[in-house]
Amino acid sequence: MELKWRKSSQSLSNGGECVELASFQEILAVRDSKDPQGAILLAARADLRKAIHRKL
């Protein structure tokens, strides 16, 4: 299965600190746009949502 990646709206426009996101069912995938063949962080949407709200 091929994921459809999109650049985060929070990424800098100068090509520097960019992350890309993709989703599949209830899983969110995150990768460094400068290293698309590198590591991918996978997180359940519900778990990621809880972690973000704890930090706010």
C-alpha positions as CSV (number, residue, x, y, z in Angstrom):
1,M,0.0,0.0,0.0
2,E,1.3,3.4,-1.0
3,L,0.6,6.3,1.5
4,K,-0.3,9.7,0.2
5,W,2.0,12.2,2.0
6,R,1.3,15.8,2.6
7,K,3.5,18.5,4.1
8,S,2.5,19.8,7.5
9,S,1.1,23.3,7.6
10,Q,3.5,24.0,10.5
11,S,6.6,23.3,8.4
12,L,8.8,26.2,7.3
13,S,8.5,27.3,3.7
14,N,12.2,27.6,3.2
15,G,12.6,23.8,2.9
16,G,14.2,23.5,6.3
17,E,12.4,21.8,9.2
18,C,9.7,20.0,7.3
19,V,7.6,17.0,8.3
20,E,5.1,15.1,6.1
21,L,2.0,13.4,7.3
22,A,0.0,10.4,6.0
23,S,-2.9,8.5,7.4
24,F,-4.3,5.0,7.1
25,Q,-7.4,4.1,9.0
26,E,-6.7,5.1,12.7
27,I,-2.9,5.4,12.2
28,L,-1.0,8.6,11.6
29,A,2.5,8.4,9.9
30,V,5.1,11.2,10.3
31,R,8.4,11.5,8.4
32,D,11.1,14.0,7.6
33,S,10.5,15.4,4.1
34,K,14.3,15.7,3.6
35,D,14.7,12.0,4.2
36,P,11.6,10.3,2.7
37,Q,13.3,6.8,2.7
38,G,14.2,7.2,6.4
39,A,12.4,6.3,9.5
40,I,8.6,6.8,9.9
41,L,6.9,7.4,13.2
42,L,3.6,5.7,13.5
43,A,1.0,6.6,16.1
44,A,-2.6,5.8,16.8
45,R,-4.7,9.0,16.2
46,A,-6.3,8.7,19.7
47,D,-2.9,8.3,21.4
48,L,-1.4,11.2,19.6
49,R,-4.4,13.4,20.3
50,K,-4.1,12.6,24.1
51,A,-0.4,13.4,24.1
52,I,-0.9,16.7,22.3
53,H,-3.7,17.8,24.7
54,R,-1.5,16.8,27.8
55,K,1.2,19.2,26.5
56,L,-1.2,22.1,26.0
